[in-house]
Amino acid sequence: MQEELPFWKRKTLEEMTREEWESLCDGCARCCLYKLQDEDTDEVYYTNVVCHLLDTHRCRCTAYENRSTLMPTCLVLTPEMVRQLNWMPKTCAYRLIAEGKDLEWWHPLVSGDPDTVHQAGISVRYRTQAEKDVDMENLEEYVVDWLG
């Protein structure tokens, strides 16, 4: 019975293979958005500005294996980090699993279709601007509220 459950329901983040871990990414690219954090309240604000490595149509990094070298602020997530980072999107599969929740219907592992994340309006597809096209000194001008 236990083996009939999908891996994300029967394994902890630490128990997952690299392939399972990577498949948890739903392809929303919300983690690629630039974020601002209020120093007084620690509240996190998302902008519609994305890293220059993001393919904004596919919502995938164009240099995934070298992303943290090419973009030093890009983090290579670990289970421990997922539990500590308060800016992880509430819809993120890593966060959901860490919180003991299930994946959403639109997650490709549930739906069987990598496009459902886009169809459900969860991804950043067609909603962003590249960092080279904005005034990075005034990121607060690009704060968005469409993340829900």
N, C-alpha and C positions, 0 to 999 in steps of 0.2 A: 504493500500500500504506500509506504513512504517513498519508494523509488518511482511511483507513478506521478508524484508531485513534480512540477517543474523545479529546476535547480535553485531558483531564487526563493522558493518556498521551503526548501529543505536544507539549504546551506547558509551559513553566515557569510558575510562579505569576505572574511579571512579564509574561508574554506574553498572559495571559488577558484577555478583554474583561471589562467590568464585569458583564455578564450571566453569563458563565461563572464568574467569581469568586464571585458571589452564589449561584449554583447549587451550589457546593461545600458550602455549609452543609447538613448533613444534618437539621437540625431537632431535634437532641438536647437543646439548651439547657444542656448541661453548663458552657458558658462563663458562663452566667448565675448559677451557684452562687457563693455567697460562699466565699472561700478564705482559709486562714490559712497563713502561712509561718514556719517555725522560723528564728529569727534566727541560730542557731548552725550548723545543718545545711543551711539553705535548702530543706529538705523542705517540700512543699506538701501541705496537708490540705484536702480538700473538705468543705463542710458541706451540709446539706440545706436551707439557707436561700437563697431566690432574690430577685432584684431585684423590686421592686413593679411594674415595667413588663412582667413576663413573664406571658403568658397560659399558665397551667400545663397546660391541656388541649391546646392546639395546640403548645405549646413554641415559641412565637414572641413576639417583642417587640411590644407593643401600640403603641409609638411608635418604630419602627425608624429612620426618617429623622432623628428628633430625639433619639435615645437618648443620645448623648454630651453633649448640652446639658442634658437633663433629669436625667441620671445621670452626673455628671462622672467617676466611676470606670469607666464603660463605655468600652471602647476600640474605635475603628474600626480593625480589623485591616488591616495591610499585609503584603506578603510578607516584608519585613525583620523586622517584629514577630513574625510566626509563627515565624521561625527562632530568635528570641531568648527568647521567653516560655516559661519552664520549666513553667508551670502549664497550658499547653494540654493538654487531655485526649489521652491516647494514641490514642483512637479518632477524633479530629478529622480530617476530610478535609484541611484546610489543613496540619496537621502531617504527616499521612501523605504527601501530595504533596511537601512540602518535604523530607522524609526519603527521597524516591525510592521510596516504597512505593505500592501500588495501593489503591484504595478497597475497603471491605469489601462483602460480598454484600448486606447490608441497606441500604446507602446508596441513596437514591432514584434517583441517576443510574445505578446498576447494576441495581437491582431494578425500576425503573419505577414504584414505588409509594411515596408519601411515608409510608405507615404502617409499612413494614418496620422502620424505626428504632425504633419503639415496640414492635412485635411481638418484636423481638430483645432487648428489655430494655435498650437502649442509652440511651434518652432518660430525662429526669427526670420524665416524666409520672407523676402521682399519688404522687410520692416526696418532695415538698418542702413547705416552709412559707414563707409570705410574711414578709418582713423586719418588717412591722408586727406580726406575731403572736409574735415571739420577743424575748428579751432580747439585744439586739445587743452589749451590754457583755460578754456571756459566750458568744461564738460557739463557743468550744471545746466547749461542751456539745452542739453540733449536728454535730460531725464525724461523717462516715459512711465506711463502707468498701465500699459496694456499687458503686463505680465500676470495680473490677477492676484 
